[in-house]
Amino acid sequence: MWEFYVGKNHAEPIAIPASKSAVSGNHIKITVSDDKKTWILEDLNSTNGTYIRDDEGNFRQVYKCYITEKTIIR
């Protein structure tokens, strides 16, 4: 299993510039299964929340959900 963190406090693998105020220091964690078939996004109690686009094109807030390579995250 691999874990990736996204936020202003993390430089690898995705760097978020400190000037991006909508992104928390520890914003999300993405966990990938060993077989790379299951990806889970988890909001880390970020200040502004984490949103994914649904099938109708609307963004909805999520706290923990499965994602795919087609998932659009905001």
N, C-alpha and C positions, 0 to 999 in steps of 0.2 A: 504494500500500500504506500502511496505517495501523498504528501500533503503540501499544498502551495498556499502561501499567505499573500494577500493583496492589501496594500495600504501604504500610507506615507512612511511608516516605520520599516518597510521591507524593500530592499533593493533587488532581490532576486526572487523569482524569474521575471517579475513585472515591477518596474519602478514607476511610482506615482509621484510626480513633482509635489513638493511641500506646498506650493502655491494653489493647488487644487483643494479649496476649502470644503468641498462637498464629500471628500474622501477622508475617513478616519485613519488614525495611525494604524490600527488593526481592524480593517474593514470586513474582509471575508476570508474564509478558508475554503479551499477546494480540495477534496479528497478523491483520489483516483485509485480504483481497485488494482490489484496486481495484474489481472488480465486486461486492464485498461478498458473494460466494457461498462463499468459503473462509475459515474462522476457525481459527486454530491457537493453542492454549494451550501455554505452555512454562513449566515450573517453573524458577526462577532460583536453584537450589541453596538453597531455603528450608530453614530449620531443622526445621520440622515437616512438610514435604511438602505436596503438593497432591493432592486426591482428587476423582474424579468418580463419580457414581452410575451403575452399569451397569443393564442391562435387568432384572436380578433384584432391583434395589433395594439392592444392596450397594455400598459405596464402595470403590474400588480406587485405589491410588496411581498417579499418572501423572507422567511427566517431560516428555513432549511428545505432543500428540494433537490431532486435529481435534475441534472442538466445534460445536454448533448452538445455536439459541435455546432448545432444550429441555434442554440439558445442565445438570445440577445440580453445582455445584462446591463443594467444602469444603476 
